[in-house]
């Protein structure tokens, strides 16, 4: 997540709403959000999903915890794509290529 927050400009040009989703409490998320905002000048919004309902919708549930990774929903709430990948932030250029490809495919369908 730090890799992404230090490179938020990679999201420019995508007409999407971007969130960090986790099972953490709102209080825990606020603490992390504030730390990221203080460090990088901005932070993505956080969504608390303690029951992992959104995570489950994205097919990113691993028992009682979410997989680390990313995904996209369309405007109807349907899963466009998802990828479980612990190293997505370290592989940010490759991750963004995949995201932009899926985004462009969605726009062209």
Buried (B, 14 or more C-beta within 10 A) or exposed (E): BEBBBEBBEBBEEBEEEEEBBBBBEEEEBEEBBEEBEEEBEEBBEBEBBEEBEBBEBBEBBEEEEBBBBBBBBEEEEEEBBBBBBEEBBEBBEEBBEBBBEBBEEBEEE
